[in-house]
Amino acid sequence: MSRQRLPAKRLIGAGMVILGMIGAAWVGVRESSAANAEPEYVFSYAENQAADYPTTLGAYRFAELVEERTEGRIRIMVWPDGELGVERDIIRQMQFGGVDFARVSLSQLAEYIPEFNALQMPYLYTDSGHMWRVLDGEIGDTFLGKVSAYELVGLSWYDAGARNFYTAHKPITALEDMQGMRIRVQESELMADMVEALGATAVPGEYADVYANIERGIVDGAENNWPSYESMSHYEVAGYFTVDEHTRVPEMQLCSAHTWEKLSGEDRQILLECAKESALYERECWTLREKESRQIVTSKGAKVVELSAEEKKRFFNAVKGVYEKYCGDYMDIIDEIIAMGD
Ligand code: GCU
């Protein structure tokens, strides 16, 4: 039987790509003090943000801690920039054991597990402290446990701040400004319905395409947190940023159940501890980056609009309908969450 051969040029090309990928992944486990031991396991970790982004810094910290505490037996290679794929596909791959670890936005997880919408409803949390009281408490723990029915293991919660609208040609200063706007949303039914309830047209799409789609005029704007707006350079094409904080969409650090099953109880315990520690580190990085990003974009000319309290109330009233649609069955959790606010 003869094997199929790749043409030499393509072979060299493929070799370079593989070498490049190994090199990039190696950067992901840089600074590891236990790097000289032969690992028993080498796992992949998917992250769709840039290498210097707070969630990626959290992932690197997680990998370092795990390598240290398992004395080099478990090595985790972090792949930033969405190199392993988009979040939706990563979740699917994890369910089959194709990717070992990832950090994903809850809105993507909720597409598989609708109950998760209860944690990311518009204008649900009064502030970041409110959200963390919920996630660090019983509700957060219960929800981390809920992914186990989907071949996943919930390790920890990561911060992703509050999401706001930003637009290319005209600022959003009042609810009426949403009319006729085409706004990119995550691939999430809830987020699309929320934007439509505010009077705009929702255009679901991938994160990596947002810049180009605003630039080409396919959408008039998008919505995200300060670090994403800055890190992905969206401010270059959408210079009006309206602080309405319509959602706080937490993020979850996950392990594939297939990977988890390979590990001893002791190793699982180490992974859980390292995940929680990395999450605390990520929160610190988040707080710093949020401020820094705001400074960077304003220094580069982005115009910031602070929505007035009355206007914010009008936005909230406009989206009340989505609570009935998405949380009819979970109103008890919603009430509990609201009661934990100020
Ligand atoms: C945030 C989040 C990403 C997500 C993105 C999006 O930046 O951290 O995981 O992909 O929002 O809007 O798609």
Residues whose N, C-alpha, C, O or C-beta is under 5 A from the ligand:
A	BS01	GCU	S105 A160 Q186 Y207 E223 S228
